[in-house]
Amino acid sequence: MDYTLLIPLIGVSIPFVAIVSMTVNRYIKLREKQIELAAGQAAEKAARYAANGAEMEQRVRVLERIVTDRGIDLADEIDRLAMAAPEKMRSH
């Protein structure tokens, strides 16, 4: 058996494999960071939706109380809420 070609082939193969493995490793790390970023954004979006849902639930409770409570002057309460709504819209 003649190993004269095998030694140069191994000599060229080792750096090639090292370069390819480093490139693959960098790509994997990049994908991990992208996935972490996407997960963080999804969690933030879910938190915003949850907060919005809680705010809407509170608004519905107020409206239910207005509708069911006969002792409150309905027009005054609606006017008060209408004046408060633009302030909340500006704060968001």
N, CA, C and O atoms as a printed pandas DataFrame, in Angstrom:
     atom_number atom_name residue_name chain_id  residue_number  x_coord  y_coord  z_coord
0              1         N          MET        A               1    0.817   -1.180    0.000
1              2        CA          MET        A               1    0.000    0.000    0.000
2              3         C          MET        A               1    0.865    1.250    0.000
3              4         O          MET        A               1    1.890    1.338    0.677
4              5         N          ASP        A               2    0.406    2.211   -0.790
5              6        CA          ASP        A               2    1.155    3.450   -0.897
6              7         C          ASP        A               2    0.406    4.554   -0.155
7              8         O          ASP        A               2   -0.711    4.917   -0.520
8              9         N          TYR        A               3    1.042    5.081    0.895
9             10        CA          TYR        A               3    0.425    6.118    1.730
10            11         C          TYR        A               3    0.910    7.523    1.372
11            12         O          TYR        A               3    0.707    8.462    2.142
12            13         N          THR        A               4    1.527    7.668    0.252
13            14        CA          THR        A               4    2.079    8.976   -0.098
14            15         C          THR        A               4    0.984   10.016   -0.353
15            16         O          THR        A               4    1.204   11.201   -0.101
16            17         N          LEU        A               5   -0.157    9.616   -0.833
17            18        CA          LEU        A               5   -1.258   10.553   -1.052
18            19         C          LEU        A               5   -2.117   10.738    0.198
19            20         O          LEU        A               5   -2.800   11.752    0.348
20            21         N          LEU        A               6   -2.076    9.769    1.075
21            22        CA          LEU        A               6   -2.918    9.820    2.271
22            23         C          LEU        A               6   -2.487   10.935    3.222
23            24         O          LEU        A               6   -3.340   11.627    3.777
24            25         N          ILE        A               7   -1.202   11.119    3.419
25            26        CA          ILE        A               7   -0.708   12.134    4.360
26            27         C          ILE        A               7   -1.074   13.548    3.888
27            28         O          ILE        A               7   -1.578   14.319    4.704
28            29         N          PRO        A               8   -0.857   13.933    2.640
29            30        CA          PRO        A               8   -1.296   15.276    2.221
30            31         C          PRO        A               8   -2.825   15.435    2.272
31            32         O          PRO        A               8   -3.330   16.512    2.586
32            33         N          LEU        A               9   -3.545   14.368    1.966
33            34        CA          LEU        A               9   -4.999   14.422    2.031
34            35         C          LEU        A               9   -5.470   14.685    3.458
35            36         O          LEU        A               9   -6.376   15.492    3.669
36            37         N          ILE        A              10   -4.878   14.028    4.423
37            38        CA          ILE        A              10   -5.212   14.263    5.833
38            39         C          ILE        A              10   -4.804   15.677    6.225
39            40         O          ILE        A              10   -5.529   16.362    6.948
40            41         N          GLY        A              11   -3.654   16.107    5.751
41            42        CA          GLY        A              11   -3.188   17.464    6.055
42            43         C          GLY        A              11   -4.134   18.542    5.539
43            44         O          GLY        A              11   -4.274   19.591    6.168
44            45         N          VAL        A              12   -4.772   18.304    4.424
45            46        CA          VAL        A              12   -5.731   19.261    3.868
46            47         C          VAL        A              12   -7.102   19.079    4.518
47            48         O          VAL        A              12   -7.830   20.054    4.707
48            49         N          SER        A              13   -7.453   17.865    4.854
49            50        CA          SER        A              13   -8.773   17.567    5.415
50            51         C          SER        A              13   -8.961   18.162    6.802
51            52         O          SER        A              13  -10.039   18.674    7.104
52            53         N          ILE        A              14   -7.955   18.108    7.642
53            54        CA          ILE        A              14   -8.086   18.581    9.027
54            55         C          ILE        A              14   -8.451   20.068    9.073
55            56         O          ILE        A              14   -9.416   20.415    9.755
56            57         N          PRO        A              15   -7.740   20.956    8.391
57            58        CA          PRO        A              15   -8.160   22.370    8.429
58            59         C          PRO        A              15   -9.540   22.597    7.806
59            60         O          PRO        A              15  -10.308   23.434    8.280
60            61         N          PHE        A              16   -9.846   21.857    6.753
61            62        CA          PHE        A              16  -11.153   21.990    6.115
62            63         C          PHE        A              16  -12.267   21.608    7.081
63            64         O          PHE        A              16  -13.259   22.326    7.201
64            65         N          VAL        A              17  -12.110   20.497    7.758
65            66        CA          VAL        A              17  -13.109   20.050    8.738
66            67         C          VAL        A              17  -13.208   21.059    9.881
67            68         O          VAL        A              17  -14.306   21.337   10.364
68            69         N          ALA        A              18  -12.089   21.602   10.313
69            70        CA          ALA        A              18  -12.103   22.592   11.397
70            71         C          ALA        A              18  -12.860   23.849   10.973
71            72         O          ALA        A              18  -13.656   24.383   11.746
72            73         N          ILE        A              19  -12.621   24.316    9.772
73            74        CA          ILE        A              19  -13.309   25.518    9.278
74            75         C          ILE        A              19  -14.809   25.269    9.153
75            76         O          ILE        A              19  -15.619   26.103    9.558
76            77         N          VAL        A              20  -15.170   24.134    8.598
77            78        CA          VAL        A              20  -16.591   23.803    8.451
78            79         C          VAL        A              20  -17.260   23.681    9.817
79            80         O          VAL        A              20  -18.371   24.176   10.008
80            81         N          SER        A              21  -16.597   23.031   10.762
81            82        CA          SER        A              21  -17.207   22.863   12.085
82            83         C          SER        A              21  -17.347   24.199   12.810
83            84         O          SER        A              21  -18.336   24.410   13.511
84            85         N          MET        A              22  -16.381   25.108   12.660
85            86        CA          MET        A              22  -16.498   26.434   13.277
86            87         C          MET        A              22  -17.662   27.212   12.657
87            88         O          MET        A              22  -18.399   27.901   13.361
88            89         N          THR        A              23  -17.819   27.096   11.342
89            90        CA          THR        A              23  -18.918   27.787   10.666
90            91         C          THR        A              23  -20.265   27.246   11.130
91            92         O          THR        A              23  -21.187   28.017   11.396
92            93         N          VAL        A              24  -20.378   25.947   11.226
93            94        CA          VAL        A              24  -21.623   25.335   11.700
94            95         C          VAL        A              24  -21.895   25.745   13.144
95            96         O          VAL        A              24  -23.036   26.035   13.503
96            97         N          ASN        A              25  -20.862   25.770   13.965
97            98        CA          ASN        A              25  -21.021   26.162   15.365
98            99         C          ASN        A              25  -21.520   27.604   15.477
99           100         O          ASN        A              25  -22.409   27.893   16.277
100          101         N          ARG        A              26  -20.952   28.503   14.680
101          102        CA          ARG        A              26  -21.402   29.905   14.690
102          103         C          ARG        A              26  -22.852   30.018   14.238
103          104         O          ARG        A              26  -23.618   30.800   14.801
104          105         N          TYR        A              27  -23.231   29.247   13.230
105          106        CA          TYR        A              27  -24.606   29.270   12.743
106          107         C          TYR        A              27  -25.568   28.786   13.825
107          108         O          TYR        A              27  -26.639   29.364   14.010
108          109         N          ILE        A              28  -25.193   27.742   14.530
109          110        CA          ILE        A              28  -26.039   27.214   15.605
110          111         C          ILE        A              28  -26.204   28.255   16.711
111          112         O          ILE        A              28  -27.311   28.446   17.215
112          113         N          LYS        A              29  -25.128   28.924   17.091
113          114        CA          LYS        A              29  -25.217   29.963   18.122
114          115         C          LYS        A              29  -26.100   31.116   17.661
115          116         O          LYS        A              29  -26.877   31.656   18.449
116          117         N          LEU        A              30  -25.986   31.496   16.394
117          118        CA          LEU        A              30  -26.824   32.559   15.851
118          119         C          LEU        A              30  -28.301   32.171   15.920
119          120         O          LEU        A              30  -29.139   32.976   16.327
120          121         N          ARG        A              31  -28.614   30.954   15.527
121          122        CA          ARG        A              31  -30.008   30.483   15.575
122          123         C          ARG        A              31  -30.526   30.458   17.009
123          124         O          ARG        A              31  -31.682   30.807   17.249
124          125         N          GLU        A              32  -29.691   30.050   17.966
125          126        CA          GLU        A              32  -30.104   30.044   19.371
126          127         C          GLU        A              32  -30.445   31.456   19.831
127          128         O          GLU        A              32  -31.447   31.659   20.516
128          129         N          LYS        A              33  -29.623   32.432   19.461
129          130        CA          LYS        A              33  -29.892   33.827   19.838
130          131         C          LYS        A              33  -31.179   34.324   19.189
131          132         O          LYS        A              33  -31.960   35.038   19.820
132          133         N          GLN        A              34  -31.400   33.952   17.937
133          134        CA          GLN        A              34  -32.624   34.367   17.255
134          135         C          GLN        A              34  -33.854   33.770   17.931
135          136         O          GLN        A              34  -34.876   34.441   18.074
136          137         N          ILE        A              35  -33.754   32.515   18.346
137          138        CA          ILE        A              35  -34.871   31.857   19.022
138          139         C          ILE        A              35  -35.125   32.502   20.376
139          140         O          ILE        A              35  -36.277   32.716   20.750
140          141         N          GLU        A              36  -34.061   32.815   21.118
141          142        CA          GLU        A              36  -34.223   33.485   22.411
142          143         C          GLU        A              36  -34.873   34.852   22.237
143          144         O          GLU        A              36  -35.741   35.233   23.022
144          145         N          LEU        A              37  -34.461   35.582   21.225
145          146        CA          LEU        A              37  -35.037   36.897   20.959
146          147         C          LEU        A              37  -36.520   36.777   20.611
147          148         O          LEU        A              37  -37.344   37.546   21.106
148          149         N          ALA        A              38  -36.849   35.819   19.766
149          150        CA          ALA        A              38  -38.249   35.614   19.385
150          151         C          ALA        A              38  -39.085   35.206   20.595
151          152         O          ALA        A              38  -40.228   35.643   20.732
152          153         N          ALA        A              39  -38.531   34.378   21.467
153          154        CA          ALA        A              39  -39.257   33.966   22.672
154          155         C          ALA        A              39  -39.491   35.156   23.592
155          156         O          ALA        A              39  -40.568   35.292   24.174
156          157         N          GLY        A              40  -38.493   36.011   23.724
157          158        CA          GLY        A              40  -38.652   37.210   24.550
158          159         C          GLY        A              40  -39.708   38.145   23.995
159          160         O          GLY        A              40  -40.501   38.713   24.745
160          161         N          GLN        A              41  -39.719   38.304   22.684
161          162        CA          GLN        A              41  -40.723   39.163   22.056
162          163         C          GLN        A              41  -42.118   38.575   22.216
163          164         O          GLN        A              41  -43.080   39.308   22.444
164          165         N          ALA        A              42  -42.232   37.255   22.096
165          166        CA          ALA        A              42  -43.533   36.612   22.264
166          167         C          ALA        A              42  -44.027   36.761   23.697
167          168         O          ALA        A              42  -45.216   36.986   23.923
168          169         N          ALA        A              43  -43.126   36.637   24.663
169          170        CA          ALA        A              43  -43.517   36.803   26.065
170          171         C          ALA        A              43  -43.963   38.234   26.336
171          172         O          ALA        A              43  -44.934   38.465   27.056
172          173         N          GLU        A              44  -43.248   39.191   25.752
173          174        CA          GLU        A              44  -43.626   40.601   25.927
174          175         C          GLU        A              44  -44.996   40.876   25.310
175          176         O          GLU        A              44  -45.815   41.590   25.888
176          177         N          LYS        A              45  -45.230   40.311   24.150
177          178        CA          LYS        A              45  -46.515   40.499   23.479
178          179         C          LYS        A              45  -47.642   39.860   24.291
179          180         O          LYS        A              45  -48.724   40.435   24.413
180          181         N          ALA        A              46  -47.393   38.687   24.838
181          182        CA          ALA        A              46  -48.399   38.021   25.666
182          183         C          ALA        A              46  -48.702   38.835   26.917
183          184         O          ALA        A              46  -49.854   38.912   27.344
184          185         N          ALA        A              47  -47.685   39.436   27.500
185          186        CA          ALA        A              47  -47.898   40.270   28.688
186          187         C          ALA        A              47  -48.739   41.495   28.340
187          188         O          ALA        A              47  -49.608   41.896   29.113
188          189         N          ARG        A              48  -48.478   42.086   27.178
189          190        CA          ARG        A              48  -49.286   43.241   26.759
190          191         C          ARG        A              48  -50.736   42.841   26.542
191          192         O          ARG        A              48  -51.648   43.569   26.933
192          193         N          TYR        A              49  -50.956   41.678   25.915
193          194        CA          TYR        A              49  -52.324   41.213   25.706
194          195         C          TYR        A              49  -53.013   40.924   27.034
195          196         O          TYR        A              49  -54.195   41.221   27.201
196          197         N          ALA        A              50  -52.283   40.350   27.966
197          198        CA          ALA        A              50  -52.864   40.063   29.281
198          199         C          ALA        A              50  -53.243   41.356   29.992
199          200         O          ALA        A              50  -54.310   41.442   30.600
200          201         N          ALA        A              51  -52.380   42.353   29.921
201          202        CA          ALA        A              51  -52.679   43.639   30.555
202          203         C          ALA        A              51  -53.879   44.294   29.884
203          204         O          ALA        A              51  -54.739   44.866   30.553
204          205         N          ASN        A              52  -53.930   44.209   28.573
205          206        CA          ASN        A              52  -55.056   44.780   27.842
206          207         C          ASN        A              52  -56.343   44.045   28.202
207          208         O          ASN        A              52  -57.393   44.671   28.350
208          209         N          GLY        A              53  -56.271   42.738   28.342
209          210        CA          GLY        A              53  -57.446   41.952   28.726
210          211         C          GLY        A              53  -57.940   42.333   30.109
211          212         O          GLY        A              53  -59.146   42.433   30.336
212          213         N          ALA        A              54  -57.010   42.545   31.040
213          214        CA          ALA        A              54  -57.396   42.943   32.394
214          215         C          ALA        A              54  -58.040   44.325   32.382
215          216         O          ALA        A              54  -59.009   44.567   33.101
216          217         N          GLU        A              55  -57.505   45.227   31.571
217          218        CA          GLU        A              55  -58.082   46.574   31.471
218          219         C          GLU        A              55  -59.485   46.512   30.875
219          220         O          GLU        A              55  -60.393   47.199   31.343
220          221         N          MET        A              56  -59.660   45.697   29.850
221          222        CA          MET        A              56  -60.985   45.562   29.240
222          223         C          MET        A              56  -61.973   44.936   30.225
223          224         O          MET        A              56  -63.136   45.335   30.277
224          225         N          GLU        A              57  -61.515   43.968   30.995
225          226        CA          GLU        A              57  -62.382   43.347   31.997
226          227         C          GLU        A              57  -62.828   44.383   33.026
227          228         O          GLU        A              57  -63.989   44.395   33.434
228          229         N          GLN        A              58  -61.916   45.244   33.440
229          230        CA          GLN        A              58  -62.266   46.297   34.398
230          231         C          GLN        A              58  -63.292   47.255   33.792
231          232         O          GLN        A              58  -64.229   47.673   34.472
232          233         N          ARG        A              59  -63.119   47.594   32.542
233          234        CA          ARG        A              59  -64.083   48.482   31.880
234          235         C          ARG        A              59  -65.463   47.847   31.818
235          236         O          ARG        A              59  -66.470   48.515   32.054
236          237         N          VAL        A              60  -65.510   46.565   31.502
237          238        CA          VAL        A              60  -66.798   45.863   31.443
238          239         C          VAL        A              60  -67.454   45.851   32.817
239          240         O          VAL        A              60  -68.665   46.039   32.925
240          241         N          ARG        A              61  -66.673   45.634   33.863
241          242        CA          ARG        A              61  -67.232   45.647   35.217
242          243         C          ARG        A              61  -67.834   47.008   35.549
243          244         O          ARG        A              61  -68.912   47.091   36.138
244          245         N          VAL        A              62  -67.132   48.071   35.170
245          246        CA          VAL        A              62  -67.659   49.421   35.423
246          247         C          VAL        A              62  -68.962   49.622   34.667
247          248         O          VAL        A              62  -69.929   50.142   35.222
248          249         N          LEU        A              63  -68.992   49.216   33.415
249          250        CA          LEU        A              63  -70.214   49.373   32.629
250          251         C          LEU        A              63  -71.353   48.539   33.195
251          252         O          LEU        A              63  -72.495   48.997   33.230
252          253         N          GLU        A              64  -71.060   47.322   33.639
253          254        CA          GLU        A              64  -72.093   46.494   34.264
254          255         C          GLU        A              64  -72.635   47.166   35.515
255          256         O          GLU        A              64  -73.841   47.165   35.764
256          257         N          ARG        A              65  -71.738   47.734   36.291
257          258        CA          ARG        A              65  -72.168   48.412   37.514
258          259         C          ARG        A              65  -73.041   49.624   37.177
259          260         O          ARG        A              65  -74.038   49.885   37.851
260          261         N          ILE        A              66  -72.663   50.354   36.141
261          262        CA          ILE        A              66  -73.455   51.518   35.733
262          263         C          ILE        A              66  -74.848   51.082   35.296
263          264         O          ILE        A              66  -75.847   51.696   35.673
264          265         N          VAL        A              67  -74.907   50.033   34.508
265          266        CA          VAL        A              67  -76.189   49.578   33.974
266          267         C          VAL        A              67  -77.074   49.001   35.070
267          268         O          VAL        A              67  -78.284   49.230   35.063
268          269         N          THR        A              68  -76.507   48.269   35.998
269          270        CA          THR        A              68  -77.317   47.592   37.013
270          271         C          THR        A              68  -77.612   48.451   38.231
271          272         O          THR        A              68  -78.583   48.181   38.938
272          273         N          ASP        A              69  -76.823   49.461   38.500
273          274        CA          ASP        A              69  -77.033   50.302   39.680
274          275         C          ASP        A              69  -77.997   51.434   39.331
275          276         O          ASP        A              69  -77.664   52.321   38.544
276          277         N          ARG        A              70  -79.189   51.398   39.919
277          278        CA          ARG        A              70  -80.221   52.395   39.618
278          279         C          ARG        A              70  -79.945   53.732   40.314
279          280         O          ARG        A              70  -80.501   54.755   39.916
280          281         N          GLY        A              71  -79.097   53.737   41.347
281          282        CA          GLY        A              71  -78.865   54.952   42.108
282          283         C          GLY        A              71  -77.908   55.929   41.433
283          284         O          GLY        A              71  -77.822   57.083   41.855
284          285         N          ILE        A              72  -77.196   55.506   40.409
285          286        CA          ILE        A              72  -76.215   56.372   39.741
286          287         C          ILE        A              72  -76.884   57.092   38.584
287          288         O          ILE        A              72  -77.633   56.492   37.813
288          289         N          ASP        A              73  -76.615   58.345   38.476
289          290        CA          ASP        A              73  -77.120   59.107   37.344
290          291         C          ASP        A              73  -76.314   58.686   36.121
291          292         O          ASP        A              73  -75.130   59.003   36.009
292          293         N          LEU        A              74  -76.955   57.978   35.215
293          294        CA          LEU        A              74  -76.281   57.354   34.080
294          295         C          LEU        A              74  -75.565   58.376   33.194
295          296         O          LEU        A              74  -74.431   58.133   32.783
296          297         N          ALA        A              75  -76.172   59.468   32.903
297          298        CA          ALA        A              75  -75.559   60.460   32.016
298          299         C          ALA        A              75  -74.282   61.026   32.625
299          300         O          ALA        A              75  -73.287   61.199   31.922
300          301         N          ASP        A              76  -74.300   61.318   33.931
301          302        CA          ASP        A              76  -73.105   61.848   34.592
302          303         C          ASP        A              76  -71.966   60.832   34.570
303          304         O          ASP        A              76  -70.813   61.192   34.329
304          305         N          GLU        A              77  -72.283   59.590   34.818
305          306        CA          GLU        A              77  -71.254   58.548   34.842
306          307         C          GLU        A              77  -70.648   58.353   33.451
307          308         O          GLU        A              77  -69.432   58.212   33.317
308          309         N          ILE        A              78  -71.478   58.345   32.435
309          310        CA          ILE        A              78  -70.978   58.188   31.067
310          311         C          ILE        A              78  -70.095   59.379   30.698
311          312         O          ILE        A              78  -69.041   59.202   30.089
312          313         N          ASP        A              79  -70.518   60.581   31.061
313          314        CA          ASP        A              79  -69.704   61.769   30.787
314          315         C          ASP        A              79  -68.356   61.691   31.496
315          316         O          ASP        A              79  -67.323   62.025   30.916
316          317         N          ARG        A              80  -68.370   61.250   32.746
317          318        CA          ARG        A              80  -67.124   61.132   33.509
318          319         C          ARG        A              80  -66.185   60.121   32.844
319          320         O          ARG        A              80  -64.986   60.370   32.720
320          321         N          LEU        A              81  -66.728   58.995   32.424
321          322        CA          LEU        A              81  -65.906   57.977   31.759
322          323         C          LEU        A              81  -65.410   58.476   30.399
323          324         O          LEU        A              81  -64.278   58.188   30.008
324          325         N          ALA        A              82  -66.234   59.206   29.694
325          326        CA          ALA        A              82  -65.822   59.728   28.388
326          327         C          ALA        A              82  -64.683   60.724   28.543
327          328         O          ALA        A              82  -63.798   60.789   27.690
328          329         N          MET        A              83  -64.694   61.493   29.613
329          330        CA          MET        A              83  -63.611   62.447   29.841
330          331         C          MET        A              83  -62.334   61.734   30.276
331          332         O          MET        A              83  -61.236   62.199   29.969
332          333         N          ALA        A              84  -62.459   60.620   30.980
333          334        CA          ALA        A              84  -61.288   59.875   31.444
334          335         C          ALA        A              84  -60.663   59.064   30.315
335          336         O          ALA        A              84  -59.458   58.813   30.338
336          337         N          ALA        A              85  -61.447   58.654   29.339
337          338        CA          ALA        A              85  -60.940   57.806   28.254
338          339         C          ALA        A              85  -59.844   58.478   27.437
339          340         O          ALA        A              85  -58.838   57.824   27.162
340          341         N          PRO        A              86  -59.969   59.744   27.029
341          342        CA          PRO        A              86  -58.873   60.361   26.256
342          343         C          PRO        A              86  -57.570   60.449   27.045
343          344         O          PRO        A              86  -56.491   60.363   26.459
344          345         N          GLU        A              87  -57.652   60.616   28.348
345          346        CA          GLU        A              87  -56.437   60.659   29.160
346          347         C          GLU        A              87  -55.727   59.315   29.127
347          348         O          GLU        A              87  -54.500   59.260   29.045
348          349         N          LYS        A              88  -56.493   58.234   29.192
349          350        CA          LYS        A              88  -55.885   56.902   29.129
350          351         C          LYS        A              88  -55.293   56.645   27.751
351          352         O          LYS        A              88  -54.240   56.017   27.633
352          353         N          MET        A              89  -55.953   57.119   26.722
353          354        CA          MET        A              89  -55.455   56.900   25.364
354          355         C          MET        A              89  -54.138   57.636   25.157
355          356         O          MET        A              89  -53.262   57.139   24.450
356          357         N          ARG        A              90  -53.982   58.811   25.760
357          358        CA          ARG        A              90  -52.741   59.553   25.624
358          359         C          ARG        A              90  -51.606   58.866   26.365
359          360         O          ARG        A              90  -50.454   58.949   25.939
360          361         N          SER        A              91  -51.908   58.197   27.452
361          362        CA          SER        A              91  -50.856   57.557   28.245
362          363         C          SER        A              91  -50.352   56.285   27.598
363          364         O          SER        A              91  -49.281   55.807   27.973
364          365         N          HIS        A              92  -51.072   55.710   26.640
365          366        CA          HIS        A              92  -50.625   54.485   25.972
366          367         C          HIS        A              92  -49.878   54.881   24.797
367          368         O          HIS        A              92  -49.391   54.025   24.058
